Amino acid sequence: MDALEPYMSQRMLEVHWGEHHRGYVEALNKQLENNDILYGCTMEELIKVTYNNGNPLPEFSDAAQIWNHDFFWESMQPGGGDMPKLGLLQQIEKDFGSFTNFKEKFIEAALTLFGSGWIWLVFNREEKRLAIIKTSNAVNPLVWNDIPLIGLDLWEHAYYLDYKNDKANYVNVFMNHLVSWDAALGRMARAQAFVNLGEPKIPIA
């Protein structure tokens, strides 16, 4: 629980993972207890079905927030930050001009998100290029068939204990000290392989 200190405190993890994330799991389990139609779905299938083409069913928010948080934890590592490597860096430079430009655009997107939500670096399956997207509340890139590589939680509960209302500090710390480019590189390699093979399912981390 203290693996990301001093940038994300043990207390923050205890509240965010141990209470908020757990709350979504418990709520979804209750919703699925007597739902024979949804019970056997994978998380990805459940998210897409309950998103219901933009008219979300009651189960959507809890299912998506569980997936989002799992992805968020796996988007960080002790000693993170630094620079992406190999093909991921090349793709970032191709699609954003430079890593510096990408980083500035990612931070700007995070700081201009209104309300609660998420910022994502995604691989667009159709255009075969990287993009930065914002989503509100629980919505994630799976509903648009994009492949997420990095996800940043911008709900206030994600940073308030450690950073109070200084969202800019939290976002910069994530980019400079927490983000796992190793995880993103692996996701990018799988994304490209799945797209080239014409695989219809979204790869997961």
Salt bridges, closest charged atoms under 4 A:
GLU14 OE1 - ARG11 NH1 3.81
GLU26 OE2 - ARG22 NE 2.91
ASP70 OD1 - HIS21 NE2 3.40
ASP153 OD2 - HIS16 NE2 2.99
ASP153 OD2 - HIS69 NE2 3.20
ASP153 OD2 - HIS157 NE2 3.78
